[in-house]
Amino acid sequence: MSIPVPSNRREFLSSTAALTSAVAAPWVVSQNAFGANRVESNAKINLGVIGIGPRCTYDLTAMLKFDDIQCVAIADVQSSRRDKGKALVDGRYKNKDCVLFRDFRELLAREDIDAVIVATGDRWHAKASMLAAEAGKDVYSEKPCGLTIGNCQDLADTFNKTKRVFQAGTQRRSVPNFQKAVQLAHTGKLGRIHTLYATVYRPTLENNWLPGEPTPSPDVCDWNMWLGPAPWRPYNAKYVAGRWRGYYDFDSGARLLDWGAHTVDLCQWANNADDTMPIEYEPTANNITCTYANGVKLVLDFLDDPFGDRGPRWITRLGTCPVRFEGDKGSVETGDAGEIVVKPESLQRAIKQSDKRVRGLDVSAHSRNFFNCVRSREKPVCNQTVMRRSHIACHAAALSWILGRKLTIDPKTEQFADDQEANSLLRRPQRSWA
């Protein structure tokens, strides 16, 4: 029997908002979940991995270089990825000790694991992170950390309640050239900041399904577990190979958070707005203009070819994920290539060569900050509150584009003003996957 698929985004959103959320199976909370237990100073931090695709492999390769970290287990729904992950870890330690799981809940049941990295697709990030916190684990989560505004709220609330350490994988906060750009904004060298520019992919909203294919054995690919809390749809090998991006059921904010989770986060930081967010979001053909209560503008600029020429609006050689901060005395622009461009030229003497040595994808310093906080029980630089505000700002901007109108949000209640339809989209129905 074929299942009808809504033909346009308005019809799709109406049908989605009408559904009710399914309740997932109960989870047993670890006795260590509600406490500030500290890893002994001379002990290794035992690390577990939940989801090991290309990005996690990059992250884990950096983390394995730390002598005080011991990766002991990997969970992934695909056997090929599990095996590659084990080869990476066992190759590092010259043994065969890394344990594999298909169901990450079995990994979380191990009391010897102190922390986990969550690097599944977007649909799982929040739920897996919350289950980890409730099982007494600290979490480094790849971004986007929540599929919806409600996901981000629940995620932050869970870590506040359990007192676990959380680090969002928005690692550019720990990269020198981005840090220097923010420092220029904070020290007043640019004057009064009036406009912040964050690059994002041009949003897309894909509601159709890829053609159904025979579902493999769960030992090869556990399709039910891969879907997790996302709505059911037929298996297609392209989804599990990474082609899930852009589909509303699996992706965050119409792809706006792919870069926006990073670039908006940096703009929030530059505006000293980690405890708030813009209050107004207005979409146009080529950007979304957001306005803070203090009058500062945040422009989310759509890039049709994020990896190609940016035209006159951006300096292409600065690389991916560029941001620009403008004040009444000058501006600074930087990206993943590491170069920092300031105007006027007199500000150039404030830039040292040491400010631009690390590329924006590097997670070494960011993950080191996380592991240090696992020991100290301090909050990392991209903790749950920082994530909550910057991610919700991204989601609010995405919803303004999806609905095609200006939205106003209350940063305290995180609700849209006088817009029932927008508020109905704060959450999505969740499938009972267990």
N, C-alpha and C positions, 0 to 999 in steps of 0.2 A: 504494500500500500504506500503510495506516495504521500508525503506530508507537505502541505502548502507552505511556501516561503513568501513572506511579505515582499511586495514588489518595489517599495521605495522606503526611504528612511523614516518618513512620517508615519506610514502604516506600520513599519517595523517597531518604532518606538511606542506606538499606541498599544500594540499587542504585547510588547514586553512589559510595559508598566502595569498591565492588567493582571499579570501572573502573580502568584504568591510564592514566597521563598520556601524551599524544602529544607527540612532540618537534618543536618548530618548526624551520623551515629555518635553516641556519647563517647567521650574520651576520658580515660583515667588520668588524673592529674598527679604528677610525680610529687613525692614528699619534698623534693628540692626546689619545686617551682616557686614557692613564695618565700624567698630569702635572698640574702646577699652573700651566699657562700663564695669564698675566694679560693682560686687555685694557688696552691703553695708556691712560694717564690722559686723553689728549685725544681718544681715538677713541670713536665711538659703539658701543654694544653692539648687534650685529645679532641681532634676535629672530625666531624662527620660531614659528608657531602650529600645534598639532596638535589639531584638533577645535574648531570655532567655532560652538557653539550659543548660547543666551541667556546662560548664565553666563559663558562666555568673552568674549562681546561686552561684558558689563559689566566684566570684568577688563581686557580690552584697551583699552577706552575710557579707563580710568584710566592704564594704562601708556603710552598714546600721548601723554599730556601731558608726559612726561619728555623734555627736550630731548636727553638723552644716549642715548636708545633709538631704534632704527630698526627697525621691523617690515618685514621684507623678503619673507616668504613665509608662505603659509597652506596647510595640508593638511586636507582634510575629504572624507569619502566621499560627501557630498551636494552636488550642483552648486549648489543654491539657497543653501546656507549658504556655500559657497566664494565665490559672487558677492557676497553681502551683506558678507562679510568684506573682500573686495577694495574694495568701495565705501567701507567705513568707513576703511580704511587709506589708500587713494589720496585720499580726501577730506581726510584730515588733512595729507598731504604735498603736496597739489595736483599730483599726477602720476599716472602709470599703471604704476608700477614694481613693485607687489606681485605676486609670482609665485604661481600656484596649482598645487597638486598634489592628485591623488586618493589616492595612496599616500604616506603620511608618510615612508616609507623613502627616497623620492627627495629629500624635504626634508632628511632627516638626512645625505644624501650630500654636501650643499653644505658645503664647508669654510669658507665665509665666515660661517656662522651660529654665533654664540657661545652662545646660550641659546634654550630653547624653553619655551613654556607648554603643558602637556598638560591639555586640558579636554574629553576624550572622555567617554563613559559609564564607569561604574565598571569594566566588564570590561576596559578597555584601559589604565587609568591606570598600573598597575605595569609591564606589559610595554612600553608605549611609553616610559615613563621610563627603564627599564633599557636599551633599545635606544639611546635618546638619549645616556645616559651612556657607553655603549660606543662611540658615534660621536664622543665628545669634546665633548658639549654639557652645559651646566649646565641644571637643570630646576626650573621652578616647576610643581608638579602640583596640580591641583584635588583635593579630597578627595571621598570616601574614596580614599586613595592605593593601597590594596590590597584586592582582593576577598576575601582569606583571610589567615589568620595566616601561612601560607607565603609568600604574595605580599609581605607586609610585611617578613618576614625577608630574602627574596631581594633586595628593593628596597634595604633598608638595606645589606646586604652588598655589593651592586653599587656603590653610591656610596662606601662605605668603600674598596673596592678600586680604583676608577677615580679617586678623589680629585676627583670633580666636585662642584659646589655643588648642594645640593638644598634646596628650600623647599616644605613642605606648605602647601596653601592654606587652612590653619586661621587665617584672618586676624585673628580676635578677640584673639589674643595681642598684636596691634599696635594695638588700639583703646583709648583712654584710660580709659573707665569700667571695662572689664574689668581693665586693668592696675592701676588704683587698688584694686579689690576684692582682687586678689591681694596687693598691697602691704600692705593692712590685715591680711591673714592672716600675711604674712611678718614684719611688724614686731611682732607680739605684741599688737596693740591688741584683738584678739578673744580673747585668752587662748590656752589650749591648744586647737587645732583638734581636734574630735572627730567631726564629720560634714560631709560634702560632698554637695551635691545637684546632680545634672545632669539636665536635662530631655531626654527622647528621645521620638520617635514610638512609639506602641504598636506592637510588632513584628508583622510579617505574613510569611507564607511562602506564596507563590503558585507552584504547580508546573505549572499547566496552560498550554496554548498558545492564543494568539489564532488565529482562523481564518486559514488560508493564503490569500494573494492572489497575483495574478500578479507575478512578480519584475521590477522595472524594469530598464532597461538599466544596466550598470555606470557609464556616464557620467552618469546621473541619480542613481543611488544604488547604490554597490557593496555589495551585501548581504553577500557573503562577507567583505569587509574590515570591514564594520560589525560583524558577529558576532565576527570576530577569534578569540581563544582560547576564546570561549564555545562551548558545544555548539550544533550545528546545529539549526535549527527553521525552518519556513516563514516567508517574508516576510509582514509585515503593516505597513501604513503607520503604524499607531499606535506601533509600537516606535520607529521612526526619528524620530517627532515628540515623543518623550519619555515615551511610555507603557511603557517598559521597567522603570520603577521598581516595586519590589515583587516582581518575578519572581526566583526564587532564582538562575537561571542568570546574571542580569545585575546583581543588586543585592548590596550588602555588608551582611552581618549582619542579614538579615531587616528591612532599613530602619533598624535601630537606629543605624547610623553616619551617617545623614543629618544629624541634629543631634548625635549622640554624639561624632562626630569632633571637633566644636568644644567641646561642654560638658564631656566627659570630659577633653579636653586641658587645659582651664582648671582643672579640679579637680586633675589631676595636678600642674600648676604650683603651685597653692595649697598642696599638700601636700609641695612640694619632692621630688616623686617622678618627675622626668623620666628617671631611670636605673633605674626599677623599675616595678611595677604591683601592683594588688591580688592577693592569693594565693587568695582564696576568692570564689566567685560563686554566689549562691543566688537563684533566681527565685521570685517570688510572683505573685499575680494582677495586681498593679498596679505592680510595680517589680522591679528586680534589686538586691539588696544585696551589695555587694562589700566585702571587708575587707583592709586592708593589713597587712603584718607588724607595723607599729607600733600596730595596733589601731584606726586611723582607719577610719570607715565611709564608703563612697562609694555613694550611693543613686541609681540610674538610674530616674527617675520617669516612668512612661508617661503621655503626654498623648493623650487621645482626639481632642481638637480643638486641635492645637498653635497655631492662629492665632485661637482664640476664648477664651472665658472659662475660667480655670484653676481656678475654685473657691477654697476657702480655703487650699489648699496653696501657691499662688503668687500674686504680685501681678501681675495681668493687664496693667496699664498699662506694665509694664517692657518689654513687647515680646517678640519671639521669642528663642529660645536663652537663656532665663534660667538662672542658676546661683545657688546660695546656699552660703556657707561659714559654719559655726557653730562657735563656740568656747565655753569656759566663762565668758567675760566679755562676749560679744556676738556679733553676726552681721552679715553683709552680703549683700545680694541685688541683682543687676543683670541687665540684658538689653539687647537691641539698641536700645531707645528712648533709652538713654544715662543715664537716671536711676539713682542709687545710693541704696538704702535701707539704713540701718544701725540697729541696736539694740544698746545703749540709745541714747536721743536724745543723750546727751552725746558720742557719737562723731561726730555730724553736723558738728562744727566741723573734722573732719579732711578733709571733702569740699569741694573747691573747684569753682567753676563750670567751670573749665578742664578738669576731669577728665571731662567728659561732653559733648563737642561733636560727636563723630564716631559715626555709626551703625555697628552691627556688621557690616554687609555691605560696608563700604568697604574696598577693598584697597590704597589709595594708600600708606599707610605700610608695609604688609606687603610689597608688591612692591618698594618703594624699598629696604627692608632686603635683599631678595634681590639686586637689581641692585648695590647697594653691595658685597655679598659676592662677586658675580661679579668685581668689580674687585679686592677685597682678598684673596680666597681664604679668608676667614674663614667660620665656620659661621653660617647664618642662625638666627633665633630658633626656627623650627620645622624644624630640620634632620632628617636621616634617623633619628637616635637618638630624638629627641623624638617623631617620627611613629611609629616602631616601637613604643614602649612604650604610647603612648595608644591607637593603633589596635588593638594586640593585646589590650589591656584591653577595648576595645569588642567585639572578636570573641569573646573568651572569655565575656563576659557574654551575647552573642547565642547562643552555643552552649549555655550553661546553660539559656536559655529554650527553644531548639529541642529539646533533649534532655529538658527538664522535670525537671532535678535539679541538685543542688549539685555544682560542679566546683572542684577545687583545682589550681592551676598553679604550677610552679616558675619564678620570674622569671628565673633564670639559664639554664635549659635551654629555657624556653618550651614545656614539655611538661606535659600533664595527668597528675596522679598516679593510678596504678592505674585508668585508664579508657581501654581500647583503642578504644572507639567514638569518644570525643571526640578522641583523637589521630588517628584515621583521617580526621577532618574538618578537620585543620589545612590541608589542601590540597584542591583540586578538580581533576578531570581537565581538561586543556587540549587543545583541538582543534588539529590541524595546519592552519593557515589560509593559509599561503603558497602 
